[in-house]
Amino acid sequence: MDACRNEIGRKAAEMIVQQVSDPKGAFERVQELVPKIDFGDTLKR
């Protein structure tokens, strides 16, 4: 199962860049990420 760590880091960095470049601008604080399940030897269907 993918824990979305890479996506979380990217989204956090994007939010920081937006806040630094435009401190008065509004941005969406809640981001919805969907984990991907990789079926393999230990996780059967």
N, C-alpha and C positions, 0 to 999 in steps of 0.2 A: 504494500500500500504506500502510495506516495504521500508524504506528509506536507507537501507544498512548501517546503522550506525555501527552495529557490524562488518561487513566486512571491512568498511573503517578504523575502529580502528585497526583491525588485520593487514591489509595491511600496514598501517602506521607504526605499531610496527615492522613488518618484514623488512620494508625498513630501519628503524633506526638501527636495529640489524645488517643488512648487511653492512651498512655504518660504524658502529663502529667496527665490526669485521674485515673488509677489506676496509680501507679508499680509497685505490687506485683501488679497483674493480669497475666494471660497473654494474649497475642494471637498470631495466626498470622503468623509472620515471612515465610513464603514465599507469594507471591500469584501465581497463574497468570493471565496475560492472553493473549487470542487476537487476533492482528491480523486486520483485515478487508481483503481485497483488492478494490480498486475498479478494475474493468476499464474502460478508456477508449481514447482514440486511440493512446496510446503503449504500452499493455499490452493486447494482443489475447489472446483465449482460445485 
